[in-house]
């Protein structure tokens, strides 16, 4: 039953992030970079693959189980790349093609490592690096509307991740630590999305970013 609730909450996260990603595909919502789209699309795919794994494959030990887990891990890497892109653009990275090539190359290495070592540790390290880069960019642009909301969302997600690693559960045995973690991510993702939308509203006046110290 615990795996069922974990899968359900995963699918809810996937649907929510798919909607968030879609908002950043429209021309009138596009910001000066592609970080939010990569972030939410990667999260949606990671959560969807994670839900499938928890519901159908967690008790299996075969190639199919390993493949679904690897997909979830790989898309978690894409999510981390989205966080990093948000931070890099806020820090002033302007060479979009070079940045994209570098991110894709790192993701390829990450995918190989995730297949050879299926432990969650590699996804955790990638997420920490992406989060730190994102925070660095947000702190630099703290006076831009929306930055504080994204920081608040990241803060909640960090607390949620810590609670997950400590095994904190709303209802041990039924609603386990993974399902509890997913539940806590809902307000965190909403804050991140809302903050990025407000940041996106500044796209029509890019000189404001350049004028800030």
N, C-alpha and C positions, 0 to 999 in steps of 0.2 A: 504493500500500500504506500510506503514511503516513496518508492521509486515512481509510483503513479503521480503523486502530487508534485514531485520534482519535475517530471515530464510535462505536466500541465502548466506549471509556472514557467517552464522553459518556452513552451509554445506561446504563452501570453507575451513574454518578453520579445520573442521573435516577431509576433504580429505588430507589437507596439513600435519596435525599431524599424520594421519595414515601412510603416507609415511615416516615421520620422525621416527615413532615408528618401522616401518619395518626395517629401516637401523640398528637399535640396536638389532635386533633379529639374525643377521648373526654372525657367530662365529668370523669372522675377524674384526667385528666392536664392539664386546662386550668389555665393559670397566671393571674396577675392581669392579663395583657394577651395580645394576639394576635400579638405579634412573631414567636415561633418558627414558628407555622403559616404566616404570610406568607413568612417567610424560606425555609423548606424547600419550600413549594409553589412559590414563584417559582423557586427553584433547580432543582427537578425539571423544570418546564416549560421553563426556559431551556436546560438540558442536553439535554432531549429534542429541542427545536427545533434546537439546535446540532448534535446528532448527525445529524439528517436533512439539515441543510445540508451538513455535511462529507462525508456519504456520497453524496448525490444531486445537490447543487446547487452545490458550490464551484467547479466548472469552467464553470458556465453564466453567461450574462449576459442575463437576461430578467426579466420581471416576477415570475415564480414564485420565482426565486432571491432577488430583492430582498425579496419578501414574507416568505419563510422567515427570512431574515437579520434583518428587522425584528422578527419575532416573538421570535426569540432575544434580540435587544437589549432589547425591551420587557420580557420576563420577567426579564432581568438587572436592569432597573430595579425590578421588584417585589421581587427579592431584596435589593437595596440598601434599599428601603423597609422590608423586614422587619428588617434590621440596625438601621436608624434607630429603628424602633418599640421594639425591645428596649432600646436606649439611652435613649430618651425616657421609657419607663415606669420604668426603673431610676433615672432622674434625678428622678422624682416627678411626671411629667405625669399629671394626673387627669381632664382633660376629654377623654374618649375620643372623643366625637362630633366635636368641633372638630379634634382631631388627625387623625382618620380623613378628614374632609373636606379638610384641608390636604394630607395625603399623596396622596389621590386626585387632587386638582387638580394637584399637582406631577408625578404620574405621567402625567397627560394631556399636560402641557407637554413632558415628557420624551419621550413617544411621538411627538409631532409633530416634535420636534427629531431624534429617531432616524431618522425617515423622510426628513427633508430632508437630513440629514447622516449617512450610514451608517457613518462611521468609528467604530472601537471606542473612541475617545477619550471620547465622551460617557458610555458605559457605565462606563469607568474612573473618570471624575470622580464619577459617582453612587455607585459602589461605595466610593470613598475617603471621601466624605462620610458615607455610611451606616456604614462601619466606624469612623470617628472618633467618631461619636455613640454607637455601641455600646460602644466602648472607654471613653468617658467615663463611661457608666453603670456599666459593670463595675468600673472603678476606684473609683467612689464606693461600691459595694457589695462591695468586695474580700473582706470578711470573711464574706460569705454563701457557704455551700458551693456549689461549682459555678462561681463567677466565674473562678477561676484556670484552670479547664479550658477555659472558653470563650475566655479571653485566649490560652491556649496554642494553641488551634485557629486563632484569628485570626492569631496570629504565624506559624504554619506556612503559612497561606494567603497571607500577605503575601510571605513568602520564595519561595513557589511562583510567585506572580505576577511577582515580580522576575526569577526565573530564566526564566520564559516570555518576558518582554520582552527578555531577553538572548539568547534562542534556545538555551537549555540543553536538550539532548536526550539520552536514554539511548542511543538508537541512530539517529543521523542518517540520514535516507533511508528509514527504516522506522517507528521509534517516535519521532516528531518532538517538537518542543518543546511543542506543544499536548497531545499524548497524555501526555507526561511531566508537564505541569502538572496534568492530570486525575488522574494516578496519585498525585501528592503531595497532592491535595485530599482523598483518601479518609481518611487519618488525621486531617486537619484537621477535616473535617465530623463525624467520629465524636467527636472531643473536644468540638466545639461542641454537638453533640446531647446527649452525656452530661452536660456542664456545665449545659445548659438544663433537662434532666430533674431534676438535683439542685436547681437553683433552683426548679423547679416544685414540688418537695416542700415548699417553704416557704410555699406558698399558704395553708395552713390557719392560719398564724400571721402575718398581714400586719402586726401591730403590731411585729414584729421589724424590718421595713424602716423603719417610721416612727421607731423608737427609735435608729436608727443615725445618726451625724453625716454 
